[in-house]
Amino acid sequence: MTLAITPGMKHLLVCLMFLTMTSCAHKVEVDAPRFVRADKFAYTKSDDGRVFIVTTNTKDFDDAMKRIQPGPATVDKFDLWVITPASGASRGETRHRTH
């Protein structure tokens, strides 16, 4: 059995496929985390009450814990390493001047 597919039927089929896909899609509202910045640290709170603190050293972390006072909690510390490309001068390369 063969089906007669006319250009009008193709157009209708494409419209139905598009409407089916758009009717099933749901837009989800997404908010970026809002960081509170202080002198030597920044922090944010998640929806479930967790507090995430970003500092450059442990002394600043301790100061942040005193200022924020998140209450009784378990503290997990993670080290974050930021690696940047070294410039020529920091790799020990020397440049000689010629007169």
MOCORWO-V807505 format. One line per field, one symbol per residue. psi: psi as a letter, one per 30 degrees, with the letter a starting at -180 (. if undefined). burial: + if it has 24 or more other C-alpha atoms within 12 Angstrom, else -. A space follows every 10 residues. Layout:
psi: ???
burial: ???
This chain:
psi: kkkjjleeee eeeeeeeeee efffkkkkkk kkkjkkkaeg llllklfggk kkkklfleee eeeeeeeeif aklkkkkkkk kjklkkleef ggkkkkkk.
burial: ---------- ---------- ---------- ---------- +++------- +++++----- +--++----- ---------- ---------- ---------
